[in-house]
Amino acid sequence: MPIATSISFVILGQIFPFIWTYISNFINTIAIGVTSSGIFGPFLYQLGERLLIPTGLHQIWNTVIRDTAVSGIYNFPPPYNVIEGSRAAFNAYMATNTMPQVASLVEMVKFLRGGQIPITVFALPAAAYAMYKCADKERRHTVKALFLTAAFTSIIAGVTEPLEFSFLFVAPGLYVIYALFTGLSYMLAFLLGSTLGGTEASALGLTLFGFLRSDSHWWVVCIIGIGFAVIFYFLFKWWIIRFNVKTPGRGGDYDSSLSYLDLGDSSSKTTDPRALKAQLLIKGLGGVINIVSVENCMSRLRVMVNDGKIVNEEMLRATGCSGIIRADETNIQIVFGTTVGIVRDAVKKEMTKQLNSNANK
């Protein structure tokens, strides 16, 4: 496979630059269409970004719109002179406290992170609380840390993926509605005259680019956020119950992993999916003492154990692997595909942690 990959990508590398010209032009055309859509521009921009989150292509979308002439060309006094892109222009404005010629601050910041703060600081934490309330009562204590961590990650760091991925794949329709509301947040912030701007959609961004600036109109995003928090709480709660969505605490894959782990064991008190998977693999393989070595090939985790009879295949399958192959009594291969390297690193890290913990007892 490595040899075939090397040869095929050498060939692809000669062809793709010609193909990329058309792809790049297509992206630029769409971006220009978005920025030329008046009051709907911020809505379409953020809707596009949220819908691209699962693919990882949202970074290209952000760069094209915020960091190029697509979002405007601004004429500043020296030493900045002409600046392309709203993000660089806003940074220049913050550094000099001088507006460029023939420009509006509201227009300048409409594609920046101010419009996302109502979602990250208010609405998504409310959605996390709704998902917690929808969890089975006997399982709420197992998912509380997950939702608290994800909510504070959204509030403090502006990182939304932990919460988004908790309902994206089990309720794609709800995710589309969430994306529409995020776009609406941007549009309302623009229409109501928010000049918050900034590059941080978090409580930190609200403080630095909002509370500490007299010209930010920070109350606009707070009012939008409070309204959206109420809507998100009741919307998520209704949707999850109405369609029996398997969010954490309602019998989803996360719960399947937790059900095998001893929650009273301090080593298992984590909400990191990779750590949970590693803990479950180690337990399924008979514990850290039963594992001799852990390596991997292109798609399989290759494990040597002392005693193959105590390996629990049902527990291993709960990790989401594609298959289990017993080469002999002590050698086991667990198929994970191209993510196997990440799994191996997580298992080795967890093994080291557990061995150190045992040594200190």
N, C-alpha and C positions, 0 to 999 in steps of 0.2 A: 504493500500500500504506500509506504513513503516514497519508493522509487516511482510508482505510477503517478503519485501526486506531484512530484518534482517535475517530471516530464510534461504532464498535462498543464501545469501552471506556467511553465516556461512558454509553452505555445499560447496559452490564454493571455499571458502578459504582453505578447506582441499584438494581439487582436483587440484587447479590451480598451486601450486608449482611444481607438477609433469609435468603439461602441459608446464609451463614456461621454463623448462629445454630445451625442443625441440625448443621453440621460440627463446630463448637466443642463442642457438647453431646456429640457422638459421641466426640470425642477425650478430653474430660473423663471420660466414662463408662468408656472403656477404661483411662485412666490410674488412675482410682480402683480399678478392678478389679485392676490390676497391684499397686498399693500395698497392697491388702487381701489379697494372696495369700500372706501369711506368708513362709516361707523361700523360696518360689518367686518372690516379688516382684522381688528383684534380678536373678534369671535372666531373667524375662520383660521387665524394663525394658531390659536390655542387649541381649537378642535383638532386641527391637523397634528399638532404636537402630541396630544394625548392619545390619538389613534395610532400614532407611530411608536409609542412607548414600548409595546410588546416586541417590536422588531429591532429596537435600538437605533433606528434611522432618524429619530427625533433630533439627534445632535447635528446632523447635516441640515435638517430643516431650520433649526435655531441659528446655525451659523450663516446660512444663506440670507435669512431675513434680518437678523439683528446686526450682523457684522459686515455687511456689504452695502453698496449704494442702493440696493433694493429698498431699504428702510430710510433712505434719504441721504442727501449730500449737504453738509452744513459748513457755512463760511464763518470761521472764528477769527478774531483778531490774532496777530502774531503772538506767540510762536507757533500756534496750532494751525492757523490758516484753514485749508480745506480738509474736512474729515468725512469719511464715508462710514455709514452705519450708525444706527441709533445708540448702540451700547458705547462705542468709542466717543460719540458726541456727548452723551450724558456724563461720561467720566471727565471729559474736558470741561463741561459746564460746572461739575462739582469742584474741579481743581481751580478754576478761575472765577467762579461765581459770575460769569459773563455769558449771556445768551448769544448764539450765532445770529447772523443777519437773517431777517425775514423767516423767523422760526417761532413755533409755539412750543412751550414746555410740555403741554398736554399731548401734543402730536409726537414729540420726541420720545416720550416714555411709554407710549401705548403698546409697544411690543416687549417691554421689559417686564421685570418680575412683580411689580406692584399689583398687577391684576390677578396674580395667582395667590397672593397672601390670604384673601378670604377663603380659599380652598384649603391651603396647607395648615393655617393657624386655627381656623374655625370649623370648616365643613367636614374635612376628613376625620379629625378627632371625634366629631359628633357621629360620623358613620362608624368609627371604631367602637364607640360606646353602644351604638345600635346593634352591631354584630355581637358584642359581648352580652347584651341583654337577650339576644335571640339564641344564645348558646343554651344547651341543656343545663338545667340547674346543677346537676351533679358533676358537670364538666367545666363550669365557669372558673373554678379555681385553677384548672390546668391551662386555660387560655388567657387568663387575666394578664399575666406577664407579657404574653405575645402582643396583645392589643395595646397595653400601656407603653411598651417599648416602641411599637410602630407609631403610635400617636405622638409620643414625644420626639421621635425621629422626624416626623412631619413638621411639628411645631418648631423645634429648635434648629434643625438642619435643613428643613425644606425638602427632604428626601421623601418622595411619596410612594416609591415602588413597593416597600414592604406591605403597605395597606392595599395598594392597587392590586397586587398579585394575590392578595387573600380572597378577592372576589372576581378577578378578571376572567379566569378560566372556568369557574363554576357558574358565573352569571354574566356572560358577555353582553347581554342586553342591558343589564344594569350598568356595565362599564361604559357603554355607548351613551347612556343618559348622563352618567357622571362626566363624560367628555363634553357633552353639550352644555352642562352647567358650568364647567370650567371655562369654556368659550364665552358663555354669558357673563361670567364674572369679569373677564377682561373687557367686554363691551360696555358693561355698566360702569366700571371704573373709568373708562374713557368718556362716556357720556356725562357722568357726574363730575368730571373735572379733576380726577385724581392726578397729581403730579408726583406721586411717590417714586416711581421708577425703581432703580437699583437692580442688582444682579442676585439678590438673595430673597427667595420667597419663604421667609421664616420669621420668627419672632425677632431674631437679630436684624434681619433686613427691615422689619417694621420699625425697630428702634433707631437704627442708623440712618435710614433713608426717609423715615417718617417722623417719629417723635422729636428727633434732633434737628429737623429742618422746619423752619417756620412757613415755608412755601409749599409743603408737601400735600396738604389737604388729607392728612392721614385718616381722619375720621370717616372719609368716604369708604375706604376698604374695610374699616371696622364695622360700619353699618351693614354693608353688603355681607360681610362674614357672619355676623350674628343672624341675619335673615336666612342665609344659606345653611347655617348650622342647624336651625330648626327644621328646615326642609329636608336636609340630608338625614337627620335622625329618623323622622317619620317615614321618609321614602325608603330608606334601607330596611327599616324594621318591617314595613308592609311588604316589600318585595321578597325579602328572605322568607317570611312566614307564608306568604301567598303562593310562592313557587317552590317552597321547601328547599331552598338553596343550601348546599352543604358547605357553609362557611365553617371555619374552625370552631369546634365545640358542638357541631351538629352532625358528626359522623363522617367527616371528610378524611382525606389522606393524612392530614396532620394528626387527627385523633387516633388513626390506626397505628401510627408510630408511637404516640404517647402511651397507648394502651399496653404496649409491650415493655415499656420502661418503668423502672421503679421510681416513682415520683418522690419517694422519701429519700432517695439517694442524692446527695448534694451534687454529684457529678452530672446528674441529668437535669438540673435546674437551669435550663437555657431555652431561648426561643429561636436560636440560630438554626435554620433548617439543615445546614451542612453538619453542624455539630450533632443535631438529633439523628441524622442519618448515620453518622459515624458511630454514635453510641449504640444504635440499634444493630449495626453491622457487627460491632465487637461483641455485643451480647449474643447475637445469633450464631457467631462463630465459637461460642463457648467461653467467652470472657477473654480479657487481655492476657491471662496466663496461658491460655490454650493456643495463642497465636505465636507462631515461630517467625514468620516473615510476611510482609505485604508489599507486592510490587504490581506492576501493570504492563499490559501491552497496549495496542492501539484502542481496544474497546473493552478489555476484560481486566477486572481486578483479580490478580493471581495471589492466592493466599495459601501458605503452608501452615498446618495446625498439628498439634501433638496428637489429638484424639479426634478423628473424624466422626465418631459415633455421637458425640454430644453437640454436633452442629445442628441448629434448628433451621431447616430450609424455609419453613413457613414464616419465620421471623425475618429471614433474609429477603424474602419476596415482598414483605411489607415496606422495604426501602425503595421500591419502585424499579428494581432491576428488571432487565429483559429476560434473564434466564440464569440458571445455575448448572454448572458442569462439574462433576466430580471426576477428575483425572485419575485419581486412585484414592486410597483410604485417607491420605493426609494432605492431598493437594486439591484445592477447590478453586474454580474460576467463576466469578460473578460478572455477568455481562451488564455494562452500563452505557456502552456506546462512547461517543467522543468526550463525554464529561468525566470519564474514568480517572483522569489525572487529578481533577479537583477532589473526587471522592477519595483517592489514595492519600492526598495531602491531609484531608480532614481526618481520615482514620489514623494516620501516623501521629498527627497532632493530639488527637484524643487519647491514643495509646500512651503517649509520653505523659500526658496529664494524669491519667489513671495510675500509671506505674509510679510516678512521683508521689501521688496521693497515698498509694499503698505503702511506699517506703517511709513516709512520714508518720504513719500510724504506729 
